[in-house]
Amino acid sequence: MACYFCQRNIQEINYRETEILQHFTSGMGKIKPKKKTGVCATHQRMIASNVKRARFLALLP
């Protein structure tokens, strides 16, 4: 299974794109592991940092 972001050639993940980030969080607001989401390690780290940043700014729960 190929990475969602590598397939679409997305280099940057923005913390303001909450619709995309919500696909990678559970209903409780926890970040899903990369085995469940199917993204590569580089993009998983980007997702984690951007979800945390969006939480701090109250864009995500």
mmCIF file of the N, C-alpha and C atoms, coordinates in Angstrom:
data_MODEL
# 
_entry.id   MODEL 
# 
loop_
_atom_site.group_PDB 
_atom_site.id 
_atom_site.type_symbol 
_atom_site.label_atom_id 
_atom_site.label_alt_id 
_atom_site.label_comp_id 
_atom_site.label_asym_id 
_atom_site.label_entity_id 
_atom_site.label_seq_id 
_atom_site.pdbx_PDB_ins_code 
_atom_site.Cartn_x 
_atom_site.Cartn_y 
_atom_site.Cartn_z 
_atom_site.occupancy 
_atom_site.B_iso_or_equiv 
_atom_site.pdbx_formal_charge 
_atom_site.auth_seq_id 
_atom_site.auth_comp_id 
_atom_site.auth_asym_id 
_atom_site.auth_atom_id 
_atom_site.pdbx_PDB_model_num 
ATOM 1   N N  . MET A 1 1  ? 0.851   -1.186 0.000  1.00 0.00 ? 1  MET A N  1 
ATOM 2   C CA . MET A 1 1  ? 0.000   0.000  0.000  1.00 0.00 ? 1  MET A CA 1 
ATOM 3   C C  . MET A 1 1  ? 0.891   1.242  0.000  1.00 0.00 ? 1  MET A C  1 
ATOM 4   N N  . ALA A 1 2  ? 0.689   2.098  -0.961 1.00 0.00 ? 2  ALA A N  1 
ATOM 5   C CA . ALA A 1 2  ? 1.528   3.281  -1.102 1.00 0.00 ? 2  ALA A CA 1 
ATOM 6   C C  . ALA A 1 2  ? 1.005   4.421  -0.226 1.00 0.00 ? 2  ALA A C  1 
ATOM 7   N N  . CYS A 1 3  ? 1.886   5.320  0.082  1.00 0.00 ? 3  CYS A N  1 
ATOM 8   C CA . CYS A 1 3  ? 1.564   6.471  0.933  1.00 0.00 ? 3  CYS A CA 1 
ATOM 9   C C  . CYS A 1 3  ? 0.590   7.411  0.218  1.00 0.00 ? 3  CYS A C  1 
ATOM 10  N N  . TYR A 1 4  ? -0.405  7.895  0.943  1.00 0.00 ? 4  TYR A N  1 
ATOM 11  C CA . TYR A 1 4  ? -1.419  8.819  0.412  1.00 0.00 ? 4  TYR A CA 1 
ATOM 12  C C  . TYR A 1 4  ? -0.755  10.065 -0.159 1.00 0.00 ? 4  TYR A C  1 
ATOM 13  N N  . PHE A 1 5  ? 0.221   10.612 0.544  1.00 0.00 ? 5  PHE A N  1 
ATOM 14  C CA . PHE A 1 5  ? 0.858   11.865 0.143  1.00 0.00 ? 5  PHE A CA 1 
ATOM 15  C C  . PHE A 1 5  ? 1.881   11.645 -0.972 1.00 0.00 ? 5  PHE A C  1 
ATOM 16  N N  . CYS A 1 6  ? 2.568   10.511 -0.964 1.00 0.00 ? 6  CYS A N  1 
ATOM 17  C CA . CYS A 1 6  ? 3.533   10.210 -2.026 1.00 0.00 ? 6  CYS A CA 1 
ATOM 18  C C  . CYS A 1 6  ? 2.821   9.967  -3.353 1.00 0.00 ? 6  CYS A C  1 
ATOM 19  N N  . GLN A 1 7  ? 1.659   9.314  -3.316 1.00 0.00 ? 7  GLN A N  1 
ATOM 20  C CA . GLN A 1 7  ? 0.898   9.074  -4.532 1.00 0.00 ? 7  GLN A CA 1 
ATOM 21  C C  . GLN A 1 7  ? 0.457   10.376 -5.177 1.00 0.00 ? 7  GLN A C  1 
ATOM 22  N N  . ARG A 1 8  ? 0.063   11.355 -4.367 1.00 0.00 ? 8  ARG A N  1 
ATOM 23  C CA . ARG A 1 8  ? -0.437  12.632 -4.876 1.00 0.00 ? 8  ARG A CA 1 
ATOM 24  C C  . ARG A 1 8  ? 0.652   13.685 -5.007 1.00 0.00 ? 8  ARG A C  1 
ATOM 25  N N  . ASN A 1 9  ? 1.899   13.295 -4.722 1.00 0.00 ? 9  ASN A N  1 
ATOM 26  C CA . ASN A 1 9  ? 3.064   14.176 -4.814 1.00 0.00 ? 9  ASN A CA 1 
ATOM 27  C C  . ASN A 1 9  ? 2.895   15.427 -3.947 1.00 0.00 ? 9  ASN A C  1 
ATOM 28  N N  . ILE A 1 10 ? 2.407   15.238 -2.732 1.00 0.00 ? 10 ILE A N  1 
ATOM 29  C CA . ILE A 1 10 ? 2.244   16.336 -1.782 1.00 0.00 ? 10 ILE A CA 1 
ATOM 30  C C  . ILE A 1 10 ? 3.492   16.387 -0.914 1.00 0.00 ? 10 ILE A C  1 
ATOM 31  N N  . GLN A 1 11 ? 4.202   17.507 -0.965 1.00 0.00 ? 11 GLN A N  1 
ATOM 32  C CA . GLN A 1 11 ? 5.449   17.644 -0.215 1.00 0.00 ? 11 GLN A CA 1 
ATOM 33  C C  . GLN A 1 11 ? 5.223   18.215 1.176  1.00 0.00 ? 11 GLN A C  1 
ATOM 34  N N  . GLU A 1 12 ? 4.319   19.177 1.292  1.00 0.00 ? 12 GLU A N  1 
ATOM 35  C CA . GLU A 1 12 ? 4.070   19.864 2.557  1.00 0.00 ? 12 GLU A CA 1 
ATOM 36  C C  . GLU A 1 12 ? 2.672   19.554 3.057  1.00 0.00 ? 12 GLU A C  1 
ATOM 37  N N  . ILE A 1 13 ? 2.542   19.378 4.356  1.00 0.00 ? 13 ILE A N  1 
ATOM 38  C CA . ILE A 1 13 ? 1.238   19.193 5.000  1.00 0.00 ? 13 ILE A CA 1 
ATOM 39  C C  . ILE A 1 13 ? 1.026   20.408 5.887  1.00 0.00 ? 13 ILE A C  1 
ATOM 40  N N  . ASN A 1 14 ? -0.084  21.102 5.683  1.00 0.00 ? 14 ASN A N  1 
ATOM 41  C CA . ASN A 1 14 ? -0.343  22.331 6.413  1.00 0.00 ? 14 ASN A CA 1 
ATOM 42  C C  . ASN A 1 14 ? -1.287  22.060 7.571  1.00 0.00 ? 14 ASN A C  1 
ATOM 43  N N  . TYR A 1 15 ? -1.025  22.675 8.719  1.00 0.00 ? 15 TYR A N  1 
ATOM 44  C CA . TYR A 1 15 ? -1.865  22.469 9.898  1.00 0.00 ? 15 TYR A CA 1 
ATOM 45  C C  . TYR A 1 15 ? -3.249  23.099 9.732  1.00 0.00 ? 15 TYR A C  1 
ATOM 46  N N  . ARG A 1 16 ? -3.428  24.002 8.770  1.00 0.00 ? 16 ARG A N  1 
ATOM 47  C CA . ARG A 1 16 ? -4.728  24.636 8.539  1.00 0.00 ? 16 ARG A CA 1 
ATOM 48  C C  . ARG A 1 16 ? -5.673  23.764 7.717  1.00 0.00 ? 16 ARG A C  1 
ATOM 49  N N  . GLU A 1 17 ? -5.157  22.709 7.089  1.00 0.00 ? 17 GLU A N  1 
ATOM 50  C CA . GLU A 1 17 ? -5.985  21.788 6.310  1.00 0.00 ? 17 GLU A CA 1 
ATOM 51  C C  . GLU A 1 17 ? -6.552  20.711 7.235  1.00 0.00 ? 17 GLU A C  1 
ATOM 52  N N  . THR A 1 18 ? -7.535  21.107 8.030  1.00 0.00 ? 18 THR A N  1 
ATOM 53  C CA . THR A 1 18 ? -8.054  20.216 9.062  1.00 0.00 ? 18 THR A CA 1 
ATOM 54  C C  . THR A 1 18 ? -8.838  19.040 8.487  1.00 0.00 ? 18 THR A C  1 
ATOM 55  N N  . GLU A 1 19 ? -9.407  19.183 7.291  1.00 0.00 ? 19 GLU A N  1 
ATOM 56  C CA . GLU A 1 19 ? -10.152 18.078 6.690  1.00 0.00 ? 19 GLU A CA 1 
ATOM 57  C C  . GLU A 1 19 ? -9.225  16.894 6.421  1.00 0.00 ? 19 GLU A C  1 
ATOM 58  N N  . ILE A 1 20 ? -8.035  17.183 5.923  1.00 0.00 ? 20 ILE A N  1 
ATOM 59  C CA . ILE A 1 20 ? -7.064  16.121 5.649  1.00 0.00 ? 20 ILE A CA 1 
ATOM 60  C C  . ILE A 1 20 ? -6.556  15.530 6.955  1.00 0.00 ? 20 ILE A C  1 
ATOM 61  N N  . LEU A 1 21 ? -6.251  16.376 7.927  1.00 0.00 ? 21 LEU A N  1 
ATOM 62  C CA . LEU A 1 21 ? -5.714  15.889 9.193  1.00 0.00 ? 21 LEU A CA 1 
ATOM 63  C C  . LEU A 1 21 ? -6.716  15.048 9.965  1.00 0.00 ? 21 LEU A C  1 
ATOM 64  N N  . GLN A 1 22 ? -8.007  15.308 9.798  1.00 0.00 ? 22 GLN A N  1 
ATOM 65  C CA . GLN A 1 22 ? -9.011  14.531 10.504 1.00 0.00 ? 22 GLN A CA 1 
ATOM 66  C C  . GLN A 1 22 ? -9.061  13.082 10.033 1.00 0.00 ? 22 GLN A C  1 
ATOM 67  N N  . HIS A 1 23 ? -8.640  12.812 8.801  1.00 0.00 ? 23 HIS A N  1 
ATOM 68  C CA . HIS A 1 23 ? -8.594  11.436 8.307  1.00 0.00 ? 23 HIS A CA 1 
ATOM 69  C C  . HIS A 1 23 ? -7.536  10.621 9.041  1.00 0.00 ? 23 HIS A C  1 
ATOM 70  N N  . PHE A 1 24 ? -6.563  11.298 9.630  1.00 0.00 ? 24 PHE A N  1 
ATOM 71  C CA . PHE A 1 24 ? -5.464  10.607 10.290 1.00 0.00 ? 24 PHE A CA 1 
ATOM 72  C C  . PHE A 1 24 ? -5.573  10.660 11.811 1.00 0.00 ? 24 PHE A C  1 
ATOM 73  N N  . THR A 1 25 ? -6.734  11.063 12.322 1.00 0.00 ? 25 THR A N  1 
ATOM 74  C CA . THR A 1 25 ? -6.992  11.036 13.757 1.00 0.00 ? 25 THR A CA 1 
ATOM 75  C C  . THR A 1 25 ? -8.222  10.184 14.026 1.00 0.00 ? 25 THR A C  1 
ATOM 76  N N  . SER A 1 26 ? -8.280  9.601  15.212 1.00 0.00 ? 26 SER A N  1 
ATOM 77  C CA . SER A 1 26 ? -9.429  8.771  15.575 1.00 0.00 ? 26 SER A CA 1 
ATOM 78  C C  . SER A 1 26 ? -10.568 9.656  16.049 1.00 0.00 ? 26 SER A C  1 
ATOM 79  N N  . GLY A 1 27 ? -11.686 9.032  16.386 1.00 0.00 ? 27 GLY A N  1 
ATOM 80  C CA . GLY A 1 27 ? -12.838 9.774  16.882 1.00 0.00 ? 27 GLY A CA 1 
ATOM 81  C C  . GLY A 1 27 ? -12.561 10.448 18.214 1.00 0.00 ? 27 GLY A C  1 
ATOM 82  N N  . MET A 1 28 ? -11.638 9.880  18.972 1.00 0.00 ? 28 MET A N  1 
ATOM 83  C CA . MET A 1 28 ? -11.258 10.451 20.264 1.00 0.00 ? 28 MET A CA 1 
ATOM 84  C C  . MET A 1 28 ? -10.210 11.555 20.113 1.00 0.00 ? 28 MET A C  1 
ATOM 85  N N  . GLY A 1 29 ? -9.735  11.779 18.893 1.00 0.00 ? 29 GLY A N  1 
ATOM 86  C CA . GLY A 1 29 ? -8.761  12.837 18.647 1.00 0.00 ? 29 GLY A CA 1 
ATOM 87  C C  . GLY A 1 29 ? -7.316  12.379 18.703 1.00 0.00 ? 29 GLY A C  1 
ATOM 88  N N  . LYS A 1 30 ? -7.085  11.078 18.849 1.00 0.00 ? 30 LYS A N  1 
ATOM 89  C CA . LYS A 1 30 ? -5.719  10.559 18.886 1.00 0.00 ? 30 LYS A CA 1 
ATOM 90  C C  . LYS A 1 30 ? -5.194  10.366 17.462 1.00 0.00 ? 30 LYS A C  1 
ATOM 91  N N  . ILE A 1 31 ? -3.898  10.498 17.306 1.00 0.00 ? 31 ILE A N  1 
ATOM 92  C CA . ILE A 1 31 ? -3.262  10.299 16.009 1.00 0.00 ? 31 ILE A CA 1 
ATOM 93  C C  . ILE A 1 31 ? -3.183  8.800  15.740 1.00 0.00 ? 31 ILE A C  1 
ATOM 94  N N  . LYS A 1 32 ? -3.668  8.372  14.568 1.00 0.00 ? 32 LYS A N  1 
ATOM 95  C CA . LYS A 1 32 ? -3.647  6.957  14.212 1.00 0.00 ? 32 LYS A CA 1 
ATOM 96  C C  . LYS A 1 32 ? -2.223  6.534  13.875 1.00 0.00 ? 32 LYS A C  1 
ATOM 97  N N  . PRO A 1 33 ? -1.861  5.292  14.166 1.00 0.00 ? 33 PRO A N  1 
ATOM 98  C CA . PRO A 1 33 ? -0.512  4.813  13.820 1.00 0.00 ? 33 PRO A CA 1 
ATOM 99  C C  . PRO A 1 33 ? -0.351  4.636  12.320 1.00 0.00 ? 33 PRO A C  1 
ATOM 100 N N  . LYS A 1 34 ? 0.902   4.625  11.881 1.00 0.00 ? 34 LYS A N  1 
ATOM 101 C CA . LYS A 1 34 ? 1.141   4.564  10.438 1.00 0.00 ? 34 LYS A CA 1 
ATOM 102 C C  . LYS A 1 34 ? 0.778   3.219  9.840  1.00 0.00 ? 34 LYS A C  1 
ATOM 103 N N  . LYS A 1 35 ? 0.693   2.178  10.643 1.00 0.00 ? 35 LYS A N  1 
ATOM 104 C CA . LYS A 1 35 ? 0.228   0.887  10.130 1.00 0.00 ? 35 LYS A CA 1 
ATOM 105 C C  . LYS A 1 35 ? -1.240  0.967  9.724  1.00 0.00 ? 35 LYS A C  1 
ATOM 106 N N  . LYS A 1 36 ? -2.024  1.741  10.459 1.00 0.00 ? 36 LYS A N  1 
ATOM 107 C CA . LYS A 1 36 ? -3.455  1.883  10.145 1.00 0.00 ? 36 LYS A CA 1 
ATOM 108 C C  . LYS A 1 36 ? -3.677  2.843  8.977  1.00 0.00 ? 36 LYS A C  1 
ATOM 109 N N  . THR A 1 37 ? -2.898  3.937  8.937  1.00 0.00 ? 37 THR A N  1 
ATOM 110 C CA . THR A 1 37 ? -3.123  4.953  7.914  1.00 0.00 ? 37 THR A CA 1 
ATOM 111 C C  . THR A 1 37 ? -2.442  4.610  6.597  1.00 0.00 ? 37 THR A C  1 
ATOM 112 N N  . GLY A 1 38 ? -1.316  3.890  6.633  1.00 0.00 ? 38 GLY A N  1 
ATOM 113 C CA . GLY A 1 38 ? -0.627  3.498  5.412  1.00 0.00 ? 38 GLY A CA 1 
ATOM 114 C C  . GLY A 1 38 ? 0.274   4.566  4.827  1.00 0.00 ? 38 GLY A C  1 
ATOM 115 N N  . VAL A 1 39 ? 0.663   5.555  5.626  1.00 0.00 ? 39 VAL A N  1 
ATOM 116 C CA . VAL A 1 39 ? 1.568   6.589  5.113  1.00 0.00 ? 39 VAL A CA 1 
ATOM 117 C C  . VAL A 1 39 ? 3.008   6.225  5.470  1.00 0.00 ? 39 VAL A C  1 
ATOM 118 N N  . CYS A 1 40 ? 3.954   6.837  4.779  1.00 0.00 ? 40 CYS A N  1 
ATOM 119 C CA . CYS A 1 40 ? 5.361   6.571  5.041  1.00 0.00 ? 40 CYS A CA 1 
ATOM 120 C C  . CYS A 1 40 ? 5.795   7.290  6.326  1.00 0.00 ? 40 CYS A C  1 
ATOM 121 N N  . ALA A 1 41 ? 6.970   6.956  6.814  1.00 0.00 ? 41 ALA A N  1 
ATOM 122 C CA . ALA A 1 41 ? 7.453   7.493  8.080  1.00 0.00 ? 41 ALA A CA 1 
ATOM 123 C C  . ALA A 1 41 ? 7.645   9.010  8.031  1.00 0.00 ? 41 ALA A C  1 
ATOM 124 N N  . THR A 1 42 ? 8.125   9.513  6.907  1.00 0.00 ? 42 THR A N  1 
ATOM 125 C CA . THR A 1 42 ? 8.346   10.958 6.770  1.00 0.00 ? 42 THR A CA 1 
ATOM 126 C C  . THR A 1 42 ? 7.037   11.716 6.886  1.00 0.00 ? 42 THR A C  1 
ATOM 127 N N  . HIS A 1 43 ? 6.014   11.252 6.183  1.00 0.00 ? 43 HIS A N  1 
ATOM 128 C CA . HIS A 1 43 ? 4.735   11.946 6.223  1.00 0.00 ? 43 HIS A CA 1 
ATOM 129 C C  . HIS A 1 43 ? 4.011   11.711 7.550  1.00 0.00 ? 43 HIS A C  1 
ATOM 130 N N  . GLN A 1 44 ? 4.248   10.573 8.196  1.00 0.00 ? 44 GLN A N  1 
ATOM 131 C CA . GLN A 1 44 ? 3.649   10.339 9.507  1.00 0.00 ? 44 GLN A CA 1 
ATOM 132 C C  . GLN A 1 44 ? 4.179   11.354 10.522 1.00 0.00 ? 44 GLN A C  1 
ATOM 133 N N  . ARG A 1 45 ? 5.461   11.655 10.451 1.00 0.00 ? 45 ARG A N  1 
ATOM 134 C CA . ARG A 1 45 ? 6.040   12.664 11.352 1.00 0.00 ? 45 ARG A CA 1 
ATOM 135 C C  . ARG A 1 45 ? 5.460   14.036 11.068 1.00 0.00 ? 45 ARG A C  1 
ATOM 136 N N  . MET A 1 46 ? 5.271   14.361 9.786  1.00 0.00 ? 46 MET A N  1 
ATOM 137 C CA . MET A 1 46 ? 4.655   15.641 9.421  1.00 0.00 ? 46 MET A CA 1 
ATOM 138 C C  . MET A 1 46 ? 3.221   15.720 9.931  1.00 0.00 ? 46 MET A C  1 
ATOM 139 N N  . ILE A 1 47 ? 2.474   14.631 9.790  1.00 0.00 ? 47 ILE A N  1 
ATOM 140 C CA . ILE A 1 47 ? 1.091   14.588 10.268 1.00 0.00 ? 47 ILE A CA 1 
ATOM 141 C C  . ILE A 1 47 ? 1.060   14.818 11.770 1.00 0.00 ? 47 ILE A C  1 
ATOM 142 N N  . ALA A 1 48 ? 1.933   14.123 12.497 1.00 0.00 ? 48 ALA A N  1 
ATOM 143 C CA . ALA A 1 48 ? 1.939   14.236 13.955 1.00 0.00 ? 48 ALA A CA 1 
ATOM 144 C C  . ALA A 1 48 ? 2.230   15.663 14.404 1.00 0.00 ? 48 ALA A C  1 
ATOM 145 N N  . SER A 1 49 ? 3.229   16.284 13.823 1.00 0.00 ? 49 SER A N  1 
ATOM 146 C CA . SER A 1 49 ? 3.572   17.643 14.248 1.00 0.00 ? 49 SER A CA 1 
ATOM 147 C C  . SER A 1 49 ? 2.481   18.639 13.876 1.00 0.00 ? 49 SER A C  1 
ATOM 148 N N  . ASN A 1 50 ? 1.851   18.459 12.711 1.00 0.00 ? 50 ASN A N  1 
ATOM 149 C CA . ASN A 1 50 ? 0.798   19.381 12.291 1.00 0.00 ? 50 ASN A CA 1 
ATOM 150 C C  . ASN A 1 50 ? -0.500  19.173 13.058 1.00 0.00 ? 50 ASN A C  1 
ATOM 151 N N  . VAL A 1 51 ? -0.805  17.940 13.439 1.00 0.00 ? 51 VAL A N  1 
ATOM 152 C CA . VAL A 1 51 ? -1.982  17.698 14.281 1.00 0.00 ? 51 VAL A CA 1 
ATOM 153 C C  . VAL A 1 51 ? -1.779  18.358 15.641 1.00 0.00 ? 51 VAL A C  1 
ATOM 154 N N  . LYS A 1 52 ? -0.586  18.218 16.199 1.00 0.00 ? 52 LYS A N  1 
ATOM 155 C CA . LYS A 1 52 ? -0.293  18.843 17.493 1.00 0.00 ? 52 LYS A CA 1 
ATOM 156 C C  . LYS A 1 52 ? -0.376  20.365 17.408 1.00 0.00 ? 52 LYS A C  1 
ATOM 157 N N  . ARG A 1 53 ? 0.107   20.928 16.314 1.00 0.00 ? 53 ARG A N  1 
ATOM 158 C CA . ARG A 1 53 ? 0.040   22.365 16.119 1.00 0.00 ? 53 ARG A CA 1 
ATOM 159 C C  . ARG A 1 53 ? -1.418  22.836 15.962 1.00 0.00 ? 53 ARG A C  1 
ATOM 160 N N  . ALA A 1 54 ? -2.218  22.071 15.221 1.00 0.00 ? 54 ALA A N  1 
ATOM 161 C CA . ALA A 1 54 ? -3.630  22.409 15.036 1.00 0.00 ? 54 ALA A CA 1 
ATOM 162 C C  . ALA A 1 54 ? -4.401  22.293 16.341 1.00 0.00 ? 54 ALA A C  1 
ATOM 163 N N  . ARG A 1 55 ? -4.033  21.327 17.175 1.00 0.00 ? 55 ARG A N  1 
ATOM 164 C CA . ARG A 1 55 ? -4.666  21.198 18.488 1.00 0.00 ? 55 ARG A CA 1 
ATOM 165 C C  . ARG A 1 55 ? -4.345  22.415 19.352 1.00 0.00 ? 55 ARG A C  1 
ATOM 166 N N  . PHE A 1 56 ? -3.112  22.851 19.324 1.00 0.00 ? 56 PHE A N  1 
ATOM 167 C CA . PHE A 1 56 ? -2.689  23.990 20.139 1.00 0.00 ? 56 PHE A CA 1 
ATOM 168 C C  . PHE A 1 56 ? -3.463  25.252 19.757 1.00 0.00 ? 56 PHE A C  1 
ATOM 169 N N  . LEU A 1 57 ? -3.750  25.408 18.471 1.00 0.00 ? 57 LEU A N  1 
ATOM 170 C CA . LEU A 1 57 ? -4.489  26.567 17.982 1.00 0.00 ? 57 LEU A CA 1 
ATOM 171 C C  . LEU A 1 57 ? -6.001  26.349 17.988 1.00 0.00 ? 57 LEU A C  1 
ATOM 172 N N  . ALA A 1 58 ? -6.438  25.236 18.547 1.00 0.00 ? 58 ALA A N  1 
ATOM 173 C CA . ALA A 1 58 ? -7.863  24.879 18.697 1.00 0.00 ? 58 ALA A CA 1 
ATOM 174 C C  . ALA A 1 58 ? -8.563  24.711 17.352 1.00 0.00 ? 58 ALA A C  1 
ATOM 175 N N  . LEU A 1 59 ? -7.836  24.243 16.344 1.00 0.00 ? 59 LEU A N  1 
ATOM 176 C CA . LEU A 1 59 ? -8.448  23.917 15.054 1.00 0.00 ? 59 LEU A CA 1 
ATOM 177 C C  . LEU A 1 59 ? -8.961  22.480 15.042 1.00 0.00 ? 59 LEU A C  1 
ATOM 178 N N  . LEU A 1 60 ? -8.329  21.630 15.864 1.00 0.00 ? 60 LEU A N  1 
ATOM 179 C CA . LEU A 1 60 ? -8.742  20.232 16.033 1.00 0.00 ? 60 LEU A CA 1 
ATOM 180 C C  . LEU A 1 60 ? -8.966  19.974 17.512 1.00 0.00 ? 60 LEU A C  1 
ATOM 181 N N  . PRO A 1 61 ? -9.820  18.994 17.844 1.00 0.00 ? 61 PRO A N  1 
ATOM 182 C CA . PRO A 1 61 ? -10.021 18.662 19.265 1.00 0.00 ? 61 PRO A CA 1 
ATOM 183 C C  . PRO A 1 61 ? -8.818  17.934 19.848 1.00 0.00 ? 61 PRO A C  1 
# 
